[in-house]
């Protein structure tokens, strides 16, 4: 009986088996890696906004406090996006004819709100609360980065559940004194571990319960 | 074949690949943040505001505190300062929210079927008003419901002063005509009776349902509960006797109940009066009724000043008069007040007079404000026919384009009570000012505006009209007074003062009806009332108390009557009364008096909307204006086919071991148990580690003695937790989504049922059987003892549901709230009702009661923000807040002084299926009843 398979069939078979294995492993690897890439987390992506508002200029250069615009950060889940009126407190006096501010003036004149593109998007089943974080020692820049040096706001942290849990399991390295919450340039000092421990006590944080599902999901 | 182009297999495959590819390439959807241009004062995004207002039922106010997120009401709760809501709610109040966002609400002015404009309507109305003015108002008719609003009454009085010939008619399908007429018989003028159940030690209800649905349900429930709390500390415990034709909530809560047909009820009331010295003649009672009467009478006499007799609205005026006479003899704690509504001198005419005028062509212009007589008028008046044939200029103002709107020349969309200014009075006379909680969703106007137009004041809105009413009554600093009234939700000290009534006269008894056959007994419905809530999906899917019937109504008859006619439970039957007949499914219910068939109103609507159209049977067709509640001469015939009756988890008889599920004990047994220590909780050996709590330990205790099965908690839960409806087809398949159900058990002898209500939310077991079986750990415990369901982990194996002994888990078989909603429940406007603090669950996900974890979280976050502990009573679950009788108590077990911890020490405390070792956090207090020893031996 003639041979059905030529001699190189073995090689082909090996290559196919190995290739298939590699494909499966690669696919699984991709599935593991992909969620951490910025393609999924949208980290460091700059989003086009209706007005090219610069935090670097306003928060960094002029030194305007975060809470001047994000008024509800200490009371509500949402930090709050300022109404057009807040922009116009200054811009009715300065840069009144700037081309860049035309949409803001139009919003005020027509009574139609500006439509900002969301940069930090959390899934709908996550109930994040700004107020409990800023009143319990987590500063703005811990999650949002040094916004005062960003001409365009981008998402610095991955905002994945694993990233949230890193801090919920062990908040001490990220805790600040109440006076430092809105300091964009805060950096942990060398004895942060020790200070963090004291701050845990100061704020009355029971970190052993911070990873309960019901803390963030309901 | 359909007209669609046939899709070849190749094309179908390509389409599949293309859609898969497009899905895979999709990034997260872009989201926008849209701030205000000018932020309204006090509005903080994400922080709800609460406002006080009132909502009407039959024109009577129940006070509301509404939770409003960014100008969008998402939850209604009772106003503790209001005497008719006392901080609690009823089903109608809770569900009014869904009516506000009903996609079927009328949005446009219509002339006939065509859409028209407000200007076009005003142009057409003006000549009509000029014509009426030239005739001194003759030919102008006004039809309303029952009105208590001081502003509306002022406007109507102004209208009458200007147009003396104006004919005002009022129609309320479930109104208070009989009781007022009865008081007029007894005292010479109509007076309203305010029964004080909290001051009564012995109560006899003659076909009365004070605990049942109605404008006074919440107050009655609270007052009843205040005399029925069995506690170690020892509180007075009242006794309740009920005689009635068909089982009501009050009958279910009675210590002794006797089913009697309407004619026997008349004799019973008469016999009671005779025994108290009344000079009447009545036929002798049946032996059982006689024994019952003897026992009741002794008990009533033994409690002077604390004994009370109640007559139901559906009893004829003569019986009401008789009961007034009896109550005077007993010194009963009943306050008599001037009727809340129009003064006697200006009382409106009944609907029948209007129909007559329409037939005789005496009406040129008819304004119908909110009423729907074409549907809820008695069948023998033939209102729809008269409206259709009339040549009058007919105008209908209402929130829906209903049966009456369709027969009128013009239909005007009315604002919802939550969208406009108004004022109302409660059943005890307390006035309140209602404020809008949301801008009108559509271009709608109010009844006050329309009356203003007829008065020639076109620009007067409701706000100006209501302020004008109160500014005229209130001197001094009106602005300060106004702001306080809006804040509190009630006008201080506005309750009607009790009047000193003259001695009651004994009435002549009505003729005893002698027609053979069954007596048809009509009642308002427990979930759709008189039909006005028929398009409310929450209420249609709310299981009616006792029968657990949903999406429709059913006739109830006694087993003996069914057997005599060879009718089986659930069969479709035909009811014939005179020349009219309807078909309806039948329920054979023990506890119904022989010779009686009871049926509820409010179903079978033709033009309610996408939810209510054609659901159930219209009982108004059989109704007669002369005797609206009980009609003898009914002929009943089985049709031999199934009636399509839908019941969610119907009531069960409990025998033998099953009695453990719903425990009952008599007051004497309870008292005997008091000295002993409470029974230790069942702790069978377990492999699970013991729950160790170093933080809060949330728990709930439900007192079944106090539960009146009213369903307020069920709808409150639905409203708070974004629980969707599933629709009748899904219910027929055994599916429903209610997180909280009220299990109804029958614990009496078969022929004489004694129903018991047991609300069942999640038990939050410390050793939860649902948790170890979840392959993805979506069902887990948190440190505070909550058994939490993590929706984003759940993969829908339903193992947890299978392993839950309490069957409290609900599975989203379809996208009930997320893309596959029932009927119009997916309309965008419905989304505005959703509570933003709670996830809207997707298809394929398990869900269940969370103990309102969002409310716990809100309290925890507030305490963390403010650096303090959560106070006792700070967390109130939605069901607890809603409960009229305060049967549900929630709190922290670790605090010994908390309500739950104390109730767990009561002698009648038990855990449902405690022997399974689940260690539930939700536990119960057994039902305590207070039987009369004289009636103990099998009598009743």
Interface residues (C-beta under 8 A of the other chain):
Chain A: X39 X42 X71 X72 X74 X75 X76 X77 X78 X80 X81 X82 X83 X84 X85 X107 X108 X111 X112 X113 X114 X115 X116 X117 X118 X121 X123 X124 X125 X127 X129 X131 X132 X135 X136 X203 X204 X206 X208 X209 X212 X213 X214 X215 X217 X218
Chain B: X27 X28 X30 X31 X32 X33 X34 X35 X36 X37 X38 X39 X44 X45 X46 X47 X695 X780 X782 X783 X784 X786 X788 X790 X791 X792 X837 X838 X839 X840 X850 X853 X854 X856 X857 X861 X864 X865 X867
